[in-house]
Amino acid sequence: MWPEKDIEYVKLKDDHLGKHYGLFSNGNLVSVISLFETNNIVQFRKFATLQELQGKGYGSKLLTFAIKEAEKKGVRSFWCNARVNKIAFYKKFGLEVIEDPVIKDGMKYVKMNKNF
């Protein structure tokens, strides 16, 4: 998601509290997602697929898995801060825009949510 940045840029101080998943293809890590649960609500962060493999369904498979994991746990909702240019992608998974856009690090984001 941030290939031009150092690994420290994507680390969060609460990373140890999340569940981190990866999808492998031919032994290579190609897509990742991190889930953080608080008060029966899951936020997914750091969702990314290698640039050269985007559009091949890896991210969709991983996001579908993450949504099913959240549903199994019985959480109330599943949300993220999505780049505006990815709204249509997330809508395919039942997420809806719930807040106005904000700009962070030069990119425009919206909060998207799926209730269970």
C-alpha positions as CSV (number, residue, x, y, z in Angstrom):
1,M,0.0,0.0,0.0
2,W,2.9,2.3,0.7
3,P,5.7,0.7,-1.4
4,E,7.8,4.0,-1.4
5,K,7.8,4.2,2.4
6,D,10.0,2.4,5.0
7,I,8.5,-0.5,6.9
8,E,8.4,1.7,10.1
9,Y,5.8,3.9,8.3
10,V,3.2,1.2,8.4
11,K,3.8,-0.1,11.9
12,L,1.3,0.9,14.6
13,K,1.9,1.1,18.3
14,D,-1.0,-1.3,18.9
15,D,0.0,-3.8,16.2
16,H,0.5,-6.4,19.0
17,L,-3.2,-6.2,19.7
18,G,-4.3,-7.1,16.2
19,K,-4.7,-10.3,14.3
20,H,-2.6,-10.3,11.2
21,Y,-3.5,-12.5,8.2
22,G,-1.7,-13.1,4.9
23,L,-2.5,-14.8,1.7
24,F,0.2,-16.8,0.0
25,S,0.5,-17.8,-3.6
26,N,3.3,-20.3,-4.6
27,G,4.9,-19.8,-1.2
28,N,5.0,-16.0,-1.6
29,L,3.1,-13.5,0.6
30,V,0.9,-11.5,-1.8
31,S,-1.8,-9.9,0.3
32,V,-2.2,-8.9,4.0
33,I,-4.8,-7.6,6.3
34,S,-4.9,-6.7,10.0
35,L,-8.0,-6.9,12.2
36,F,-8.4,-4.9,15.4
37,E,-11.4,-5.6,17.7
38,T,-12.7,-3.2,20.3
39,N,-16.1,-3.5,22.0
40,N,-17.4,-6.1,19.6
41,I,-16.5,-3.9,16.6
42,V,-13.7,-4.9,14.1
43,Q,-11.6,-2.4,12.2
44,F,-9.5,-3.7,9.4
45,R,-6.3,-1.9,8.6
46,K,-3.2,-2.4,6.5
47,F,-5.1,-4.2,3.8
48,A,-2.8,-4.5,0.8
49,T,-1.8,-6.7,-2.1
50,L,1.4,-6.5,-4.1
51,Q,0.9,-3.9,-6.8
52,E,1.8,-6.3,-9.6
53,L,-0.8,-8.8,-8.4
54,Q,-3.7,-6.4,-7.8
55,G,-6.9,-7.1,-9.8
56,K,-6.3,-10.9,-9.7
57,G,-8.7,-11.7,-6.8
58,Y,-6.1,-12.1,-4.0
59,G,-7.4,-9.2,-2.0
60,S,-11.0,-10.2,-2.5
61,K,-10.3,-13.6,-1.2
62,L,-8.5,-12.3,1.9
63,L,-11.2,-9.6,2.6
64,T,-13.9,-12.3,2.3
65,F,-12.0,-14.4,4.8
66,A,-11.7,-11.5,7.2
67,I,-15.4,-10.7,7.0
68,K,-16.3,-14.3,7.7
69,E,-13.9,-14.4,10.7
70,A,-15.6,-11.3,12.1
71,E,-19.1,-12.8,11.5
72,K,-18.0,-16.0,13.3
73,K,-16.9,-14.0,16.3
74,G,-20.4,-12.4,16.4
75,V,-19.1,-8.8,16.1
76,R,-21.6,-6.0,15.4
77,S,-19.8,-4.2,12.7
78,F,-16.7,-4.3,10.4
79,W,-15.1,-1.1,9.2
80,C,-12.2,0.7,7.6
81,N,-10.9,4.0,6.4
82,A,-11.0,3.5,2.7
83,R,-9.2,5.4,0.0
84,V,-12.0,7.2,-2.0
85,N,-10.8,5.5,-5.2
86,K,-11.6,2.1,-3.6
87,I,-15.2,2.8,-2.5
88,A,-16.6,0.7,-5.4
89,F,-14.4,-2.3,-4.4
90,Y,-15.5,-2.2,-0.8
91,K,-19.2,-1.8,-1.7
92,K,-19.0,-5.3,-3.4
93,F,-18.4,-6.7,0.1
94,G,-21.4,-4.9,1.6
95,L,-19.5,-1.9,3.1
96,E,-21.2,1.5,2.9
97,V,-19.7,5.0,3.3
98,I,-20.7,6.4,6.7
99,E,-18.7,9.6,7.0
100,D,-17.5,12.5,4.8
101,P,-14.0,12.3,3.3
102,V,-10.9,13.4,5.2
103,I,-7.4,13.9,3.8
104,K,-4.5,12.0,5.4
105,D,-0.9,11.9,4.0
106,G,-2.2,13.5,0.8
107,M,-4.9,10.9,0.2
108,K,-8.6,11.2,0.5
109,Y,-10.3,8.6,2.8
110,V,-13.9,7.8,3.9
111,K,-15.0,5.6,6.7
112,M,-16.9,2.6,5.4
113,N,-18.8,0.1,7.6
114,K,-20.7,-3.2,7.3
115,N,-23.1,-4.1,10.1
116,F,-23.9,-7.7,10.9
